[in-house]
């Protein structure tokens, strides 16, 4: 069975630890030690699995990132559900 990548575990754990908050990829990168590029790609993967979402910010081209209900419920050490 497939597992989350190490960077996906880091980002999803970060989002779960900060439930109710929204961050842009730069803040997540600074706080986790991952590169902004890595965070962007990782969030895209988490978004495709339904674990994270990007939220539009009025008056800004930046998007904020937060965990979805599925992301909050998922144990990062579990096997990924099959598509």
LINDABEL-V505397 format. One record per residue. RES is the residue in one small letter. OMEGA is omega in whole degrees, -180 to 180 (NA if undefined). D_CENTER is the distance of its C-alpha to the mean C-alpha in Angstrom with 1 decimal. Layout:
# LINDABEL-V505397
res:RES omega:OMEGA d_center:D_CENTER
res:RES omega:OMEGA d_center:D_CENTER
This chain:
# LINDABEL-V505397
res:x omega:-179 d_center:20.8
res:x omega:178 d_center:17.5
res:x omega:173 d_center:14.9
res:x omega:174 d_center:11.3
res:x omega:179 d_center:11.8
res:x omega:-180 d_center:12.0
res:x omega:178 d_center:9.4
res:x omega:176 d_center:6.8
res:x omega:-180 d_center:8.5
res:x omega:-177 d_center:8.4
res:x omega:-179 d_center:4.8
res:x omega:177 d_center:4.6
res:x omega:177 d_center:8.1
res:x omega:-180 d_center:7.7
res:x omega:179 d_center:6.1
res:x omega:179 d_center:8.7
res:x omega:-180 d_center:11.3
res:x omega:-179 d_center:11.0
res:x omega:180 d_center:11.3
res:x omega:178 d_center:13.1
res:x omega:178 d_center:12.1
res:x omega:-177 d_center:10.4
res:x omega:169 d_center:9.8
res:x omega:-174 d_center:10.3
res:x omega:-180 d_center:9.1
res:x omega:179 d_center:12.4
res:x omega:178 d_center:12.0
res:x omega:179 d_center:8.9
res:x omega:180 d_center:11.0
res:x omega:-175 d_center:14.0
res:x omega:-177 d_center:13.0
res:x omega:-177 d_center:11.6
res:x omega:176 d_center:14.2
res:x omega:176 d_center:12.2
res:x omega:177 d_center:13.6
res:x omega:179 d_center:12.3
res:x omega:178 d_center:13.0
res:x omega:179 d_center:11.0
res:x omega:-180 d_center:7.8
res:x omega:180 d_center:8.8
res:x omega:180 d_center:9.6
res:x omega:179 d_center:6.7
res:x omega:177 d_center:4.5
res:x omega:177 d_center:7.9
res:x omega:178 d_center:8.2
res:x omega:179 d_center:5.6
res:x omega:179 d_center:7.2
res:x omega:179 d_center:10.5
res:x omega:179 d_center:10.3
res:x omega:-177 d_center:9.8
res:x omega:-179 d_center:6.9
res:x omega:177 d_center:5.0
res:x omega:175 d_center:7.5
res:x omega:-176 d_center:9.0
res:x omega:178 d_center:12.1
res:x omega:176 d_center:15.3
res:x omega:-178 d_center:17.2
res:x omega:178 d_center:20.9
res:x omega:-180 d_center:22.9
res:x omega:175 d_center:20.1
res:x omega:176 d_center:18.6
res:x omega:174 d_center:15.4
res:x omega:178 d_center:12.5
res:x omega:-175 d_center:10.4
res:x omega:176 d_center:6.8
res:x omega:177 d_center:6.6
res:x omega:173 d_center:6.1
res:x omega:176 d_center:9.0
res:x omega:179 d_center:12.0
res:x omega:178 d_center:11.5
res:x omega:179 d_center:8.2
res:x omega:-177 d_center:10.3
res:x omega:-174 d_center:13.1
res:x omega:174 d_center:11.9
res:x omega:-173 d_center:13.3
res:x omega:179 d_center:11.4
res:x omega:179 d_center:14.9
res:x omega:171 d_center:16.1
res:x omega:178 d_center:16.9
res:x omega:175 d_center:14.8
res:x omega:177 d_center:16.7
res:x omega:-179 d_center:18.9
res:x omega:NA d_center:18.6
